[in-house]
Amino acid sequence: MLRCSIYPFAVALVIASVAPVLSAENNANELELKTERAIIFKDGFALIIKRGVATTDQAGEVFTDEVPDAAVLGSFWAVPDEGRLISMLAGWKETKESEDKQLPCAQPIEILLANKGKHAKVELHDRTVYSGMIREVLIEKTDAPVAPAPWNRLDHSALPSVTLPQQTLVSSHVHRLAVAAPTGEHTLTAISGANFILRSDEGDVLLPVGQVRTILVKEMTTTITKTRTTSKKTKRLTLKFEGAEKKQSVSIMYFRPGIRWIPTYRVSLSDKHAQKTATLALQAELLNEAEDLDDVPVDLVVGVPNFRFRGTPSPLVLEATLRNALAEAAPNLMGNQGNALSNAMYSQRVGEFRGNKSQASEAPHSVVDLPGELTAAGAQDLFVYNLPKITLGRSERIAVPIFTTEVPYRDVYTWDLHVTKQDQDVAPSGPGAKSPLTLSKNEVWHQVVLTNTTNLPWTTGAAMMMEGNQPLAQELLTYTPPKDEVRVPLTVSVDTPGSVSEKELHREINSIQWDGVKYARIDKEMKLNLSNHKSVGIETEITLRMGGKVDQVSHDGDVTLGAFDAADWAQHNSHPAVNNSSSVIWRVKLQPGETFEPSVAYHYFTRH
């Protein structure tokens, strides 16, 4: 015999243990979609291609509830293998699913109902004791809403892990948001009632449930069957074809945000051989905030496509806005906070420096070591790396090696000077006049020039520069087509100091008149000094830029004369047609201890 003491707080409803599994009935008209390919771009968008097979119903229709949550306007297409697609209808479908579950009794009336037909001894609060069979429990059943939280508590340690080929894929796994509990509105059977009937030897007695203090029942049942009902509102895509009860195979494709690949390089420099070589390795780091990819072939595109309506959602996804989950999850990596490096990496940026193509074309062809099953192919202006099948869940990250190759490189020391002047209303004169010369920092940079001797383009990406196990720098390696060169800065060279001096040669007041304003002509000479204090010879390149027109240059400097540029002047009041913008480039090899001293004679005009 079990005695059950009943208090208002004695029994609680335990629903955390409920973990129902909803099984959908197989439907011959439902498309069983499987992702066949994902084409991923650097800017956070991807083209998803899926395929499904189903048999049309009497109306010639098949359906799927796997409607994407994001797709760009004009990119959502369904293409049948055979036959003609008449229409594709997107809408909402409401369903209700019920499931019976044994739950602990939470109140006295549930104990009475669970033990109906059994002999019981009932004690009321006034100490009156009744004994007999529980003949009837007068109840009312209703559906009470419950929060879905108890069904959402998943043990992440029990989630399936992703198996990746060794030495090919490296991933960072987090919980998959796609493995979710049933969603929708949930209700659970609620039992209420005020009285029950106990059959004794004297007859049936009506007793109030609220006055019950204890219940004594032999082999008491403490659980009761309750029904949980889930009302769900889901998207549905219905495709209508010509012909009923025909098997249809259809491809569904759409362009959506949420998946991105980031190229990263590791460049290991070596000068132990006759020719300096660099081992260049490229890997792709993939970020997925869109949808699960399960054993899916992936194409990585070098370049960014032109999708004019990329910010406008397709009406077929039934969403008001095109939500980019990746931009919300990783705003810094998506360039949403003014990150210039990120913006540069997912743009098809070509470096400012373009090398000597004839010199690059003469370099020997390099062999690219691609991992197994990894191929590369060109497609119009976009280059595509075809990866093997990968498994990447939503909110997961993965790193995939693309290729490793050896290419030649050389060192170059660059000195870029931009001389700015202040255009004054009155030209300064006299020995106490302050020089209008303003110089940027005289920093000589050590850079490496990599020659792309492969048949693959190098896309823009972050590059870790190494010498053995010693890191040298991290910089941006810009887009480099085959047979071309790219410069990657390493560091400022302290053993190659540079200095600048300038003197005025001549001044002519009222030299010209333009638009009613008189201008004085100032003739100057600028001398540069660059020394090599290293123990080895170096290749140098000096670029000088200033406002004015170069009249004479020493040491065969290459002069480029351009139009007026406001960046050459700290302040300017002159007419833009008065002054030019000039640049001079010297390229020279300096042996240890040597000094290079080029000079430039130039003139400019200032208001008088």
C-alpha positions as CSV (number, residue, x, y, z in Angstrom):
1,M,0.0,0.0,0.0
2,L,1.3,3.5,-0.9
3,R,0.2,6.6,0.9
4,C,0.2,9.7,-1.2
5,S,0.2,13.0,0.8
6,I,-1.2,15.8,-1.4
7,Y,-0.3,19.5,-0.9
8,P,-0.6,22.3,-3.4
9,F,3.1,22.4,-3.9
10,A,3.8,18.7,-3.5
11,V,3.7,17.6,-7.1
12,A,5.2,19.5,-10.0
13,L,4.7,19.0,-13.7
14,V,7.9,17.5,-15.1
15,I,8.1,18.1,-18.8
16,A,11.8,18.6,-19.2
17,S,12.1,14.8,-19.7
18,V,9.8,14.9,-22.7
19,A,11.8,14.8,-25.9
20,P,9.3,13.8,-28.6
21,V,10.5,12.8,-32.1
22,L,8.2,14.0,-34.8
23,S,8.3,11.6,-37.7
24,A,6.9,12.9,-41.0
25,E,5.0,10.5,-43.2
26,N,6.6,9.6,-46.4
27,N,4.8,11.4,-49.3
28,A,5.4,10.4,-52.9
29,N,4.6,14.0,-53.9
30,E,7.2,15.6,-51.7
31,L,10.6,16.5,-53.2
32,E,13.5,14.9,-51.4
33,L,16.0,17.8,-51.9
34,K,19.7,17.3,-51.6
35,T,22.3,20.0,-52.0
36,E,24.4,19.0,-55.1
37,R,26.8,22.0,-55.2
38,A,27.6,25.2,-53.5
39,I,29.4,27.9,-55.4
40,I,30.9,30.3,-52.9
41,F,32.1,33.9,-53.5
42,K,34.5,36.0,-51.5
43,D,31.9,38.7,-50.7
44,G,29.7,36.5,-48.5
45,F,27.2,35.2,-51.1
46,A,26.8,31.7,-52.6
47,L,24.9,30.0,-55.3
48,I,23.2,26.9,-53.9
49,I,22.1,24.1,-56.3
50,K,19.7,21.4,-55.0
51,R,18.0,18.4,-56.7
52,G,14.9,16.6,-55.8
53,V,12.8,13.7,-57.1
54,A,9.0,13.2,-56.6
55,T,5.9,11.9,-58.3
56,T,3.2,14.4,-59.2
57,D,-0.3,14.1,-57.8
58,Q,-3.6,14.1,-59.7
59,A,-3.2,17.9,-60.1
60,G,0.4,17.5,-61.5
61,E,2.0,19.0,-58.4
62,V,4.9,18.2,-56.2
63,F,5.9,20.1,-53.1
64,T,8.7,20.8,-50.6
65,D,8.8,22.5,-47.2
66,E,12.5,23.1,-47.6
67,V,12.1,26.7,-48.7
68,P,15.3,28.8,-48.2
69,D,15.2,31.6,-45.7
70,A,17.1,33.9,-48.0
71,A,17.4,34.3,-51.8
72,V,18.2,37.2,-54.0
73,L,15.6,38.6,-56.3
74,G,15.6,36.9,-59.7
75,S,18.0,34.1,-58.7
76,F,15.4,31.6,-57.4
77,W,14.8,29.0,-60.2
78,A,13.4,25.6,-60.6
79,V,14.5,23.7,-63.7
80,P,13.0,20.2,-64.5
81,D,15.1,17.6,-66.2
82,E,12.2,16.7,-68.5
83,G,8.8,18.2,-69.2
84,R,7.6,21.7,-68.6
85,L,7.2,23.6,-65.3
86,I,3.9,25.5,-65.3
87,S,4.2,27.4,-62.1
88,M,6.1,27.6,-58.7
89,L,3.8,28.7,-55.8
90,A,5.2,29.8,-52.4
91,G,2.9,30.0,-49.4
92,W,2.3,29.0,-45.8
93,K,1.0,25.7,-44.5
94,E,-0.5,25.2,-41.1
95,T,-0.4,21.7,-39.5
96,K,-1.2,20.1,-36.2
97,E,0.6,17.1,-34.8
98,S,-0.4,15.2,-31.6
99,E,1.5,12.8,-29.5
100,D,0.5,10.9,-26.3
101,K,3.1,10.8,-23.5
102,Q,3.2,9.3,-20.0
103,L,3.9,12.1,-17.6
104,P,4.1,12.2,-13.8
105,C,0.8,13.1,-12.0
106,A,1.0,16.7,-11.0
107,Q,-2.1,17.1,-8.8
108,P,-4.5,15.0,-6.7
109,I,-7.2,14.8,-9.4
110,E,-4.6,13.3,-11.7
111,I,-3.7,10.7,-9.1
112,L,-7.4,9.8,-8.7
113,L,-7.9,9.6,-12.4
114,A,-4.8,7.4,-12.9
115,N,-6.0,4.9,-10.3
116,K,-9.7,4.8,-11.3
117,G,-11.2,1.4,-10.5
118,K,-8.8,0.7,-7.7
119,H,-9.6,0.5,-3.9
120,A,-8.5,3.6,-2.0
121,K,-8.6,5.0,1.5
122,V,-9.0,8.8,1.3
123,E,-8.5,11.1,4.3
124,L,-9.9,14.6,4.2
125,H,-8.5,17.7,5.9
126,D,-11.0,17.4,8.8
127,R,-9.5,13.9,9.5
128,T,-12.6,12.1,8.1
129,V,-11.6,8.8,6.4
130,Y,-13.4,7.2,3.5
131,S,-12.7,3.8,2.0
132,G,-13.9,2.3,-1.2
133,M,-13.3,2.0,-5.0
134,I,-12.7,5.1,-7.1
135,R,-15.7,4.8,-9.2
136,E,-15.6,8.1,-11.2
137,V,-13.6,11.3,-11.4
138,L,-15.5,14.2,-12.6
139,I,-13.0,16.1,-14.9
140,E,-12.8,18.5,-17.7
141,K,-9.9,18.2,-20.2
142,T,-8.5,21.3,-21.9
143,D,-5.4,22.2,-23.9
144,A,-3.0,24.5,-22.1
145,P,-0.2,26.3,-23.9
146,V,3.3,25.4,-22.8
147,A,6.7,27.0,-23.8
148,P,8.8,25.0,-26.3
149,A,11.9,25.5,-24.1
150,P,11.8,22.1,-22.5
151,W,12.0,20.5,-25.9
152,N,14.9,22.7,-26.9
153,R,17.3,21.5,-24.3
154,L,19.7,19.4,-26.5
155,D,22.8,17.6,-25.3
156,H,25.4,19.2,-27.7
157,S,27.8,16.4,-26.8
158,A,25.5,14.0,-28.5
159,L,25.4,15.9,-31.8
160,P,27.1,14.2,-34.8
161,S,30.6,15.3,-35.4
162,V,32.0,16.0,-38.9
163,T,34.5,13.5,-40.3
164,L,37.1,15.2,-42.4
165,P,40.0,13.7,-44.4
166,Q,43.3,14.0,-42.5
167,Q,45.7,16.6,-43.7
168,T,43.2,18.0,-46.1
169,L,40.5,19.8,-44.1
170,V,40.8,21.6,-40.8
171,S,37.6,22.8,-39.2
172,S,36.3,24.5,-36.1
173,H,33.1,22.9,-34.9
174,V,30.4,24.6,-32.9
175,H,26.9,23.5,-32.2
176,R,24.7,23.3,-35.3
177,L,21.7,25.7,-35.2
178,A,20.1,23.6,-37.9
179,V,19.6,20.7,-35.3
180,A,16.7,22.4,-33.7
181,A,13.8,21.2,-31.6
182,P,10.2,21.2,-33.0
183,T,9.1,24.8,-33.5
184,G,5.6,26.3,-33.3
185,E,2.9,26.6,-30.7
186,H,2.7,23.8,-28.2
187,T,-0.3,22.7,-26.0
188,L,-0.5,20.0,-23.4
189,T,-3.6,18.3,-22.0
190,A,-4.7,20.0,-18.7
191,I,-7.0,18.1,-16.3
192,S,-9.3,20.0,-13.9
193,G,-12.2,19.0,-11.7
194,A,-13.7,19.6,-8.3
195,N,-15.3,16.2,-7.3
196,F,-14.9,12.5,-7.5
197,I,-17.1,9.5,-6.5
198,L,-15.9,6.8,-4.1
199,R,-18.0,3.6,-3.9
200,S,-18.2,2.2,-0.4
201,D,-20.2,-0.6,1.2
202,E,-22.8,2.0,2.2
203,G,-23.0,3.4,-1.3
204,D,-21.5,6.0,-3.5
205,V,-20.1,9.2,-1.9
206,L,-19.3,12.4,-3.6
207,L,-16.1,13.9,-2.3
208,P,-14.4,17.3,-3.0
209,V,-11.0,17.0,-4.5
210,G,-9.8,20.1,-2.8
211,Q,-10.4,18.6,0.7
212,V,-8.3,15.5,0.1
213,R,-5.3,15.3,2.5
214,T,-4.0,11.8,1.7
215,I,-4.8,9.0,-0.6
216,L,-3.8,5.4,0.2
217,V,-3.8,3.0,-2.8
218,K,-2.2,-0.4,-3.2
219,E,0.3,-0.3,-6.1
220,M,-0.5,3.3,-6.9
221,T,-0.1,4.5,-10.4
222,T,1.7,7.8,-10.5
223,T,1.7,8.6,-14.2
224,I,-1.0,9.7,-16.6
225,T,-1.3,9.9,-20.3
226,K,-1.4,13.4,-21.7
227,T,-1.5,14.6,-25.3
228,R,0.9,17.2,-26.6
229,T,-0.3,19.1,-29.7
230,T,2.1,21.1,-31.9
231,S,0.6,23.7,-34.3
232,K,3.2,24.7,-36.9
233,K,3.2,27.3,-39.6
234,T,5.7,26.3,-42.3
235,K,6.7,27.5,-45.7
236,R,5.7,25.4,-48.7
237,L,6.9,25.5,-52.3
238,T,4.5,23.8,-54.8
239,L,5.6,23.1,-58.3
240,K,3.0,22.3,-61.0
241,F,3.9,20.3,-64.1
242,E,2.1,19.0,-67.1
243,G,0.8,15.5,-66.4
244,A,-0.4,13.7,-63.3
245,E,1.3,10.9,-61.5
246,K,4.6,11.3,-63.3
247,K,8.0,11.1,-61.7
248,Q,9.8,14.4,-61.9
249,S,13.4,15.3,-61.2
250,V,14.0,19.0,-60.7
251,S,16.9,21.3,-59.8
252,I,16.4,24.3,-57.6
253,M,19.0,27.0,-57.4
254,Y,19.2,30.4,-55.6
255,F,21.8,33.0,-54.8
256,R,21.9,33.9,-51.2
257,P,24.0,35.6,-48.5
258,G,25.5,33.8,-45.5
259,I,28.5,31.8,-46.9
260,R,31.9,33.3,-47.6
261,W,35.5,32.1,-48.3
262,I,38.6,34.0,-47.2
263,P,41.9,33.3,-49.0
264,T,45.0,33.3,-46.7
265,Y,48.6,32.7,-47.8
266,R,51.7,31.5,-46.2
267,V,54.9,32.6,-48.0
268,S,58.2,31.0,-46.8
269,L,61.3,32.8,-48.2
270,S,64.5,31.0,-48.9
271,D,67.8,32.3,-50.4
272,K,70.0,29.3,-49.9
273,H,70.0,28.4,-53.6
274,A,71.4,30.2,-56.6
275,Q,67.9,31.7,-57.2
276,K,65.8,32.9,-54.4
277,T,62.6,30.9,-54.1
278,A,59.4,31.3,-52.1
279,T,57.1,28.4,-51.1
280,L,53.6,29.8,-51.4
281,A,50.7,28.0,-49.9
282,L,47.0,29.1,-50.3
283,Q,44.2,27.9,-48.1
284,A,40.6,28.9,-48.0
285,E,38.8,29.7,-44.7
286,L,35.1,29.2,-45.1
287,L,32.4,30.8,-42.9
288,N,28.9,29.4,-43.0
289,E,25.9,31.1,-41.5
290,A,23.4,30.0,-44.1
291,E,22.5,26.3,-44.1
292,D,24.0,22.9,-43.5
293,L,26.2,21.5,-46.3
294,D,26.4,17.7,-46.0
295,D,29.0,16.0,-48.1
296,V,28.6,18.7,-50.8
297,P,31.1,19.6,-53.6
298,V,32.1,23.2,-53.3
299,D,33.4,25.7,-55.9
300,L,35.4,28.7,-54.7
301,V,35.3,31.6,-57.1
302,V,38.2,34.1,-57.5
303,G,36.4,37.3,-58.3
304,V,33.1,38.9,-57.3
305,P,30.0,38.5,-59.6
306,N,27.8,41.5,-60.5
307,F,24.4,40.9,-58.9
308,R,22.5,44.1,-59.1
309,F,19.7,43.1,-56.8
310,R,21.8,41.3,-54.1
311,G,20.1,43.4,-51.4
312,T,16.5,42.6,-52.5
313,P,14.9,39.3,-51.4
314,S,13.0,37.1,-53.8
315,P,9.3,37.1,-53.0
316,L,9.4,33.3,-53.2
317,V,11.2,33.1,-49.9
318,L,8.3,34.8,-48.1
319,E,10.6,37.2,-46.2
320,A,10.3,41.0,-46.0
321,T,14.1,41.6,-45.9
322,L,17.2,39.8,-47.0
323,R,18.8,39.0,-43.7
324,N,22.5,38.3,-43.9
325,A,23.3,36.2,-40.8
326,L,27.0,36.1,-41.7
327,A,27.3,39.9,-41.5
328,E,25.6,39.8,-38.1
329,A,27.8,36.9,-36.8
330,A,31.1,38.2,-38.1
331,P,30.8,42.0,-38.9
332,N,34.5,42.6,-38.8
333,L,35.2,39.9,-41.4
334,M,32.5,41.2,-43.6
335,G,33.8,44.8,-43.7
336,N,30.7,46.2,-42.0
337,Q,32.8,48.4,-39.7
338,G,35.0,50.1,-42.2
339,N,37.5,47.3,-42.2
340,A,39.7,48.3,-45.2
341,L,41.6,45.0,-45.2
342,S,38.4,42.9,-45.3
343,N,36.9,45.1,-48.1
344,A,40.1,44.6,-50.0
345,M,40.2,40.9,-49.6
346,Y,36.7,40.3,-50.9
347,S,37.2,42.7,-53.8
348,Q,39.0,41.7,-56.9
349,R,41.8,44.1,-56.3
350,V,44.8,44.4,-58.4
351,G,48.0,45.6,-56.7
352,E,49.2,49.1,-57.4
353,F,52.5,47.7,-58.6
354,R,52.6,45.8,-61.9
355,G,55.9,44.0,-62.6
356,N,58.0,43.5,-65.7
357,K,55.9,41.0,-67.7
358,S,58.7,40.1,-70.0
359,Q,60.9,39.3,-67.1
360,A,58.1,37.2,-65.5
361,S,57.3,35.3,-68.7
362,E,61.0,34.2,-68.9
363,A,60.9,32.6,-65.5
364,P,60.5,28.8,-65.5
365,H,57.0,27.4,-65.0
366,S,56.2,26.3,-61.5
367,V,54.4,23.1,-60.6
368,V,51.4,23.6,-58.3
369,D,51.0,20.8,-55.7
370,L,47.2,20.4,-55.4
371,P,45.8,18.1,-52.7
372,G,44.0,15.0,-53.9
373,E,40.8,15.4,-55.8
374,L,41.3,19.2,-55.9
375,T,41.2,20.7,-59.4
376,A,41.0,24.3,-60.7
377,A,39.3,25.6,-63.8
378,G,38.7,29.0,-65.5
379,A,35.2,30.4,-66.2
380,Q,35.1,33.6,-68.2
381,D,36.3,36.4,-66.0
382,L,35.9,34.4,-62.8
383,F,38.4,31.7,-61.9
384,V,37.0,28.7,-59.9
385,Y,38.7,26.3,-57.5
386,N,36.8,23.0,-57.4
387,L,37.0,21.5,-54.0
388,P,36.2,17.9,-53.0
389,K,33.0,17.2,-51.0
390,I,32.9,18.8,-47.6
391,T,30.6,18.8,-44.6
392,L,30.1,22.2,-43.0
393,G,27.1,22.9,-40.8
394,R,25.6,26.3,-40.1
395,S,27.7,28.4,-37.7
396,E,30.8,26.2,-38.5
397,R,34.1,27.3,-39.9
398,I,36.6,25.2,-42.0
399,A,40.0,25.7,-43.5
400,V,40.8,23.9,-46.8
401,P,44.3,23.9,-48.4
402,I,44.1,24.9,-52.0
403,F,47.6,24.6,-53.4
404,T,51.3,24.8,-52.6
405,T,53.9,25.9,-55.1
406,E,57.5,27.3,-55.3
407,V,58.0,30.5,-57.2
408,P,61.0,32.8,-57.7
409,Y,61.3,36.1,-55.8
410,R,63.6,39.0,-55.5
411,D,64.1,41.8,-52.9
412,V,63.5,45.4,-53.7
413,Y,63.9,48.5,-51.5
414,T,61.4,51.2,-52.3
415,W,61.5,54.9,-51.2
416,D,58.3,56.7,-52.0
417,L,58.4,60.5,-51.4
418,H,55.5,62.8,-51.8
419,V,56.6,66.5,-51.4
420,T,53.7,68.8,-50.6
421,K,53.9,72.6,-50.6
422,Q,51.8,75.5,-49.3
423,D,50.6,77.8,-52.0
424,Q,50.6,81.3,-50.4
425,D,48.9,84.4,-51.5
426,V,52.2,86.2,-51.5
427,A,55.4,84.5,-52.7
428,P,57.9,84.5,-49.8
429,S,61.2,86.4,-50.3
430,G,64.3,87.4,-48.4
431,P,66.7,85.4,-46.4
432,G,64.2,84.9,-43.5
433,A,61.5,83.3,-45.7
434,K,60.2,80.0,-44.4
435,S,60.5,77.1,-46.8
436,P,57.2,75.9,-48.0
437,L,58.6,72.3,-48.3
438,T,56.7,69.6,-46.4
439,L,57.9,66.0,-46.7
440,S,56.3,62.7,-45.8
441,K,58.3,60.3,-43.7
442,N,61.5,59.2,-45.4
443,E,60.8,55.5,-45.0
444,V,62.6,53.0,-47.2
445,W,60.6,49.8,-47.4
446,H,62.0,46.3,-47.9
447,Q,59.6,44.5,-50.2
448,V,59.7,41.1,-52.0
449,V,58.6,40.7,-55.6
450,L,56.9,37.4,-56.2
451,T,56.6,36.1,-59.8
452,N,53.5,34.0,-60.6
453,T,55.1,31.3,-62.7
454,T,52.0,29.0,-62.2
455,N,49.0,28.8,-64.5
456,L,46.7,29.8,-61.7
457,P,45.8,33.3,-60.6
458,W,46.5,34.5,-57.1
459,T,43.5,36.1,-55.5
460,T,43.7,38.9,-53.0
461,G,44.3,37.7,-49.5
462,A,46.2,38.1,-46.2
463,A,49.8,36.8,-46.5
464,M,51.9,35.6,-43.6
465,M,55.6,36.1,-44.6
466,M,58.0,33.6,-43.1
467,E,61.7,32.8,-43.2
468,G,62.0,29.3,-41.8
469,N,60.0,29.4,-38.5
470,Q,60.6,33.2,-38.1
471,P,57.7,35.4,-39.0
472,L,58.7,38.5,-41.0
473,A,55.4,40.3,-41.6
474,Q,51.8,40.0,-42.5
475,E,50.5,41.9,-45.4
476,L,48.1,41.9,-48.3
477,L,48.9,39.9,-51.4
478,T,46.9,41.4,-54.2
479,Y,45.4,39.7,-57.3
480,T,48.2,38.5,-59.6
481,P,47.4,36.7,-62.9
482,P,49.8,34.1,-64.3
483,K,53.1,35.4,-65.7
484,D,52.8,38.6,-63.7
485,E,54.5,40.0,-60.5
486,V,53.3,41.3,-57.2
487,R,55.0,43.2,-54.4
488,V,54.5,42.4,-50.8
489,P,55.9,44.8,-48.2
490,L,57.9,43.3,-45.4
491,T,59.3,46.1,-43.1
492,V,61.0,49.5,-43.0
493,S,64.7,49.1,-43.7
494,V,66.8,50.9,-41.1
495,D,70.1,50.2,-43.0
496,T,69.1,52.3,-46.0
497,P,68.6,55.9,-44.7
498,G,67.3,58.5,-47.1
499,S,67.4,62.3,-46.9
500,V,66.2,65.3,-49.0
501,S,67.5,68.8,-49.4
502,E,66.1,71.7,-51.5
503,K,67.3,75.1,-52.6
504,E,65.8,77.9,-54.6
505,L,67.5,78.7,-57.9
506,H,65.5,81.6,-59.3
507,R,62.3,83.7,-58.7
508,E,60.4,85.7,-61.2
509,I,57.7,88.0,-60.0
510,N,54.7,88.6,-62.3
511,S,55.8,85.7,-64.5
512,I,52.3,84.9,-65.8
513,Q,48.8,86.2,-65.4
514,W,45.8,83.9,-65.4
515,D,42.2,84.9,-65.1
516,G,43.2,88.3,-63.9
517,V,45.6,87.0,-61.2
518,K,49.3,87.5,-61.3
519,Y,51.6,84.5,-60.5
520,A,55.3,84.3,-59.6
521,R,57.5,81.5,-60.9
522,I,59.7,79.7,-58.4
523,D,62.6,77.6,-59.7
524,K,64.1,75.0,-57.3
525,E,66.5,72.1,-57.2
526,M,65.8,69.1,-55.0
527,K,68.6,66.6,-54.1
528,L,68.0,63.1,-52.7
529,N,70.5,61.0,-50.8
530,L,70.1,57.2,-50.4
531,S,72.8,55.1,-48.7
532,N,73.2,51.3,-48.5
533,H,74.7,50.3,-45.1
534,K,73.9,46.7,-45.6
535,S,76.6,44.0,-46.2
536,V,75.0,43.0,-49.5
537,G,74.0,44.8,-52.7
538,I,70.4,45.8,-53.0
539,E,68.0,46.7,-55.8
540,T,66.3,50.1,-55.1
541,E,63.5,52.1,-56.5
542,I,62.9,55.8,-55.7
543,T,59.6,57.5,-56.5
544,L,59.4,61.2,-56.1
545,R,56.2,63.1,-56.5
546,M,55.6,66.9,-56.2
547,G,53.5,69.8,-57.4
548,G,55.1,71.6,-60.3
549,K,56.8,70.8,-63.6
550,V,60.1,68.9,-63.8
551,D,62.6,70.7,-66.1
552,Q,65.7,68.5,-65.6
553,V,66.4,65.2,-63.9
554,S,69.7,63.4,-63.3
555,H,70.7,59.7,-63.5
556,D,68.2,58.9,-66.2
557,G,65.2,59.3,-64.0
558,D,61.8,58.4,-65.6
559,V,59.6,61.6,-65.6
560,T,55.8,61.5,-65.8
561,L,54.0,64.8,-66.1
562,G,50.4,65.0,-65.0
563,A,47.6,67.5,-64.5
564,F,47.1,69.5,-61.3
565,D,46.6,67.4,-58.2
566,A,45.3,69.0,-55.0
567,A,47.1,66.3,-52.9
568,D,50.4,68.0,-53.8
569,W,49.5,71.1,-51.8
570,A,48.8,71.6,-48.1
571,Q,46.8,74.7,-49.1
572,H,46.4,76.1,-52.5
573,N,44.7,79.2,-53.9
574,S,46.0,78.9,-57.4
575,H,44.0,78.1,-60.5
576,P,44.2,74.4,-61.3
577,A,45.4,75.2,-64.8
578,V,48.6,76.9,-63.5
579,N,50.5,74.0,-61.9
580,N,51.3,70.5,-63.0
581,S,51.9,67.4,-61.0
582,S,55.1,65.6,-61.6
583,S,56.6,62.2,-60.6
584,V,60.1,60.8,-61.1
585,I,61.2,57.2,-60.7
586,W,64.9,56.0,-60.4
587,R,65.9,52.4,-60.4
588,V,69.4,51.6,-59.3
589,K,71.4,48.8,-57.7
590,L,73.5,49.9,-54.7
591,Q,76.5,47.9,-53.6
592,P,77.5,47.8,-49.8
593,G,78.6,51.3,-48.7
594,E,77.4,53.1,-51.9
595,T,75.3,56.2,-51.9
596,F,72.9,57.4,-54.6
597,E,72.4,61.1,-55.0
598,P,69.9,62.0,-57.8
599,S,68.6,65.6,-58.3
600,V,65.6,67.3,-59.9
601,A,65.2,70.8,-61.2
602,Y,61.6,72.0,-61.4
603,H,59.4,75.0,-61.1
604,Y,55.9,75.9,-60.0
605,F,53.7,79.1,-59.8
606,T,52.3,80.8,-56.8
607,R,50.0,83.8,-56.5
608,H,51.6,87.2,-56.2
